[in-house]
Amino acid sequence: MKVAVLDDYQHVALSFPYWAALPADIEVVPFHEHLPPEELATRLEPFDAVVAMRERTPLPGSLLARLPRLRLIVTAGMVNASIDLDAARARGITVCGTAAVGSSTVELTWALILAVARGVPAADAALRDGVWQTGSTPGGDLADATLGVLGLGRLGSRVATIGQAFGMRVVAWSENLTAERAAEVGVDLLPFDELLSTSDIVTVHLRLGDRTRGLLGARELALLKPTAYLVNTSRGPIVDQPALLDALSAGRLAGVGLDVYDIEPLPADHPLLRAPNTVLTPHLGYVSRRTFDVFFRDMVEDIAAFHAGSPVRVL
């Protein structure tokens, strides 16, 4: 049995000890580079199993049809919208998942909020160049500011609670959010436009779908205060990228913190890399030692159970 581990960007997958427990007839091959779509079928053709790190590499039905040996897909987490489950089922491919920790994205959200609001990366770079505050602008304060949370699910609720600890007024919106649910978290439910126009920081915690794709476009971004910050650790296409670039270049936003993008990995010539007032991270939301430990532990269990004829955590 030959297993491909996709998108092991940091060369860490096989450093976790769990792989040693697999039977000797299972060969595990990590791919450290992101495989472009035109190469996937050729590179994966020899493999019986594929390990997908979240949604870094889509596995559509058109690809699965070109992988006749493939019998198992293991994904990090129990939901992966980039895998065509119907096509996998039709081809007799088992798809299994893993447990998730669920705190690292919340923590990265706050790392971005603090970094962009206080100008931490720019201040660090200036200090290393011998500049002591000169030319910098005062950072924003969190206490008594308004935090607008788009999406009050598992992650959004935890982000909201931390905002309250900073002494912020926290407001929230999502299409199906009720005032009762908002009250349970101790936040105020606001209409969408009012949240955008009154928040000092807006953070996105919505799932990507037909109703949320492009949710924050030119009209919506224009509602934000010119002193406001926008942070997105959810999915890139929820924010209209050309409209965001236009708002940044025109100085209509105080700053933006992004961990997710329309295209990932982000191309080296992407205009966001040159946009002003941005703090950018390479989709690190779930990238932490604790989260990876859970992912790789369960992935190995999934592979071993399938190899033994009794799959677990089947999606």
C-alpha positions in Angstrom: 0.0 0.0 0.0 1.5 3.3 -1.1 0.3 6.5 0.7 0.8 10.1 -0.6 0.8 12.9 2.0 0.0 16.1 0.2 1.1 19.7 0.9 3.6 19.0 3.7 4.9 22.5 3.2 6.9 22.6 6.4 8.5 19.2 6.0 7.0 18.1 9.4 4.5 15.3 8.6 6.9 12.4 9.1 8.5 14.0 12.2 5.4 12.9 14.2 6.0 9.5 15.8 2.7 7.8 14.8 3.8 6.7 11.3 6.2 4.1 12.8 3.2 2.1 14.0 2.1 1.4 10.4 2.7 -2.1 9.0 5.9 -2.6 7.1 4.1 -3.0 3.7 2.7 0.6 3.9 5.0 3.1 2.2 4.4 6.8 3.0 5.6 9.5 0.6 5.3 13.2 1.6 5.0 15.9 -1.0 6.5 19.1 0.2 5.6 21.3 -2.8 2.0 22.1 -3.8 1.2 20.0 -6.9 -0.5 22.1 -9.6 -3.7 20.6 -11.0 -2.1 19.6 -14.3 0.4 17.4 -12.5 -1.8 15.8 -9.9 -3.1 12.8 -11.9 0.4 11.9 -13.1 2.1 12.3 -9.7 -0.6 10.5 -7.7 -1.2 7.7 -10.2 1.0 5.1 -8.3 -0.7 5.7 -4.9 -3.4 3.6 -3.2 -4.1 6.3 -0.6 -4.0 10.1 -0.4 -3.7 12.2 2.8 -5.2 15.7 2.3 -4.2 18.5 4.6 -7.5 20.3 4.9 -8.5 21.9 1.6 -5.0 22.8 0.3 -5.4 20.5 -2.7 -8.9 19.9 -4.2 -9.8 16.3 -5.1 -12.7 16.7 -7.6 -14.4 13.9 -9.4 -12.5 14.6 -12.6 -9.2 13.9 -10.8 -10.5 10.8 -9.0 -11.5 9.3 -12.3 -7.9 9.4 -13.4 -6.6 7.6 -10.3 -7.6 3.9 -10.8 -5.5 2.7 -7.9 -6.9 5.1 -5.4 -8.9 3.4 -2.6 -8.6 5.7 0.4 -8.6 9.4 1.0 -7.8 10.7 4.5 -8.6 14.4 5.3 -7.6 16.5 8.2 -10.9 17.2 10.0 -14.3 15.8 9.5 -15.4 18.2 6.8 -13.7 18.9 3.5 -15.6 20.8 0.9 -12.8 20.3 -1.7 -13.3 16.5 -1.9 -16.1 15.2 -4.2 -17.6 12.7 -1.8 -20.2 11.5 -4.3 -17.6 10.8 -6.9 -15.5 9.0 -4.3 -18.4 6.9 -3.3 -19.3 6.0 -6.9 -15.7 4.8 -7.5 -15.5 2.8 -4.3 -13.0 5.2 -2.6 -13.3 5.3 1.2 -13.0 8.8 2.7 -12.0 9.2 6.3 -11.5 12.2 8.6 -9.8 13.1 11.9 -10.6 14.9 15.1 -9.9 18.7 15.2 -8.6 20.9 18.0 -10.3 24.1 17.0 -8.3 26.7 19.0 -5.4 27.6 16.8 -7.5 29.6 14.3 -9.0 31.6 17.1 -5.5 32.4 18.4 -4.2 33.4 15.0 -7.2 35.7 14.5 -6.2 37.6 17.6 -2.5 37.6 16.5 -3.6 39.3 13.3 -6.0 41.7 15.0 -3.2 42.8 17.4 -0.5 42.9 14.7 -2.5 45.0 12.3 -4.1 47.3 14.9 -0.8 48.1 16.6 1.4 48.0 13.4 3.7 45.3 14.9 5.3 44.0 11.7 6.1 47.5 10.4 7.4 48.6 13.8 9.6 45.5 14.0 11.0 46.1 10.5 11.6 49.8 11.2 13.4 49.1 14.5 15.7 46.6 12.7 16.5 49.4 10.2 17.5 51.7 13.1 14.3 53.7 13.2 12.8 54.4 16.7 9.1 55.2 16.3 10.0 58.1 13.8 7.5 58.0 10.9 5.2 55.5 12.6 1.6 56.3 13.5 0.0 55.5 16.9 -1.7 52.1 17.0 -5.4 51.5 17.6 -6.8 50.6 21.0 -9.0 47.6 21.6 -10.6 48.7 24.9 -13.9 50.4 24.3 -13.7 49.7 20.6 -16.4 47.7 18.8 -15.6 44.3 17.4 -17.9 43.1 14.6 -17.9 39.3 14.3 -19.3 37.9 11.0 -20.4 34.4 12.0 -21.0 33.4 15.6 -20.3 29.6 15.3 -17.7 27.6 17.2 -14.8 29.9 16.2 -16.7 33.2 16.1 -18.0 32.7 19.5 -14.6 32.1 21.0 -13.2 35.2 19.2 -16.1 37.2 20.6 -15.4 36.1 24.2 -11.7 37.1 23.9 -12.9 40.5 22.5 -14.9 41.0 25.7 -11.9 40.2 27.8 -10.1 43.1 26.1 -13.0 45.4 27.1 -14.5 45.6 23.7 -18.2 45.9 22.8 -18.8 42.9 20.6 -21.5 42.7 17.9 -22.3 39.9 15.5 -24.2 39.0 12.3 -24.8 36.0 10.2 -27.7 35.2 8.0 -29.4 32.8 10.5 -28.1 34.3 13.7 -30.9 35.0 16.3 -30.9 37.5 19.1 -31.2 34.7 21.5 -28.1 32.9 20.3 -26.2 36.2 20.3 -27.3 36.8 23.9 -26.0 33.4 24.9 -22.5 34.6 23.9 -23.1 38.0 25.5 -23.0 40.0 22.2 -25.4 42.2 20.4 -27.0 41.1 17.1 -26.9 43.8 14.5 -28.1 44.1 10.9 -25.2 43.5 8.4 -24.8 47.0 7.2 -25.0 48.5 10.7 -22.3 46.1 11.9 -20.0 47.1 9.1 -20.5 50.9 9.5 -20.1 50.9 13.3 -17.4 48.4 14.0 -13.8 49.4 14.6 -12.6 45.8 13.8 -14.5 43.3 11.6 -13.4 39.7 11.7 -14.8 37.0 9.3 -15.8 33.5 10.6 -18.3 32.3 8.0 -18.2 29.2 5.9 -17.7 29.7 2.2 -20.8 29.0 0.1 -22.9 30.5 -2.6 -24.4 33.0 -0.2 -21.1 34.1 1.3 -18.9 34.2 -1.7 -18.1 37.9 -2.4 -20.1 38.9 0.7 -17.8 41.8 1.4 -17.6 43.6 -2.0 -17.1 47.2 -3.0 -20.4 48.4 -1.5 -19.8 46.6 1.8 -16.2 47.7 2.2 -17.2 51.3 1.6 -19.4 51.0 4.7 -16.4 50.5 6.9 -14.9 53.4 8.7 -11.6 54.6 7.2 -10.2 53.9 10.7 -11.4 50.3 10.7 -9.5 47.1 10.4 -10.6 44.0 8.6 -9.4 40.5 9.5 -10.2 37.3 7.5 -9.1 33.8 8.8 -12.0 32.0 7.2 -11.9 31.7 3.4 -10.4 34.2 0.9 -13.3 34.4 -1.6 -15.7 35.7 1.1 -14.0 39.1 0.6 -14.0 40.4 -3.0 -10.3 40.7 -3.7 -10.2 43.5 -6.4 -12.5 45.6 -4.2 -10.3 45.0 -1.2 -7.2 46.0 -3.2 -9.0 49.1 -4.3 -10.0 50.1 -0.8 -6.4 49.6 0.5 -4.8 51.5 -2.3 -7.3 54.4 -1.8 -6.6 54.5 1.9 -10.2 53.7 2.8 -9.2 51.1 5.5 -6.8 51.5 8.3 -5.4 48.0 7.8 -6.2 44.4 6.9 -5.0 41.1 8.4 -5.3 38.1 6.1 -4.6 34.4 6.5 -6.6 33.2 3.5 -6.7 34.1 -0.2 -8.5 33.4 -3.5 -5.4 31.5 -4.8 -3.3 29.4 -2.4 -0.4 29.2 -2.2 -0.3 33.0 -2.9 1.7 33.7 -6.1 4.9 35.6 -5.7 3.7 38.4 -7.9 0.3 38.8 -6.2 -0.7 42.4 -5.7 -1.7 41.8 -2.1 2.0 41.4 -1.3 2.5 45.0 -2.3 -0.6 46.5 -0.8 -0.3 49.0 2.0 -1.4 48.5 5.6 -1.5 44.7 5.4 -0.4 41.9 7.7 -0.4 38.6 5.7 0.2 35.0 6.9 0.3 31.9 4.7 -2.9 30.2 5.9 -1.6 29.3 9.3 -5.0 29.2 11.0 -4.8 25.5 11.9 -1.1 25.1 11.6 0.1 24.4 15.2 2.0 21.6 16.9 -1.0 20.5 18.9 -3.4 20.5 15.9 -0.9 18.7 13.7 -0.4 16.1 16.5 -4.1 15.3 16.5 -4.3 15.3 12.7 -1.4 13.0 12.1 -2.3 10.6 15.0 -5.8 10.1 13.5 -4.6 9.9 10.0 -2.3 7.0 10.9 -5.2 5.3 12.7 -7.4 5.8 9.6 -4.8 4.3 7.3 -4.1 1.3 9.6 -7.8 0.6 10.1 -8.4 0.7 6.4 -5.4 -1.6 5.8 -6.9 -4.0 8.3 -10.3 -4.0 6.6 -12.2 -2.0 9.3 -12.2 1.7 8.3 -12.9 4.3 11.0 -14.2 7.9 10.9 -15.7 7.3 7.5 -17.1 10.4 5.8 
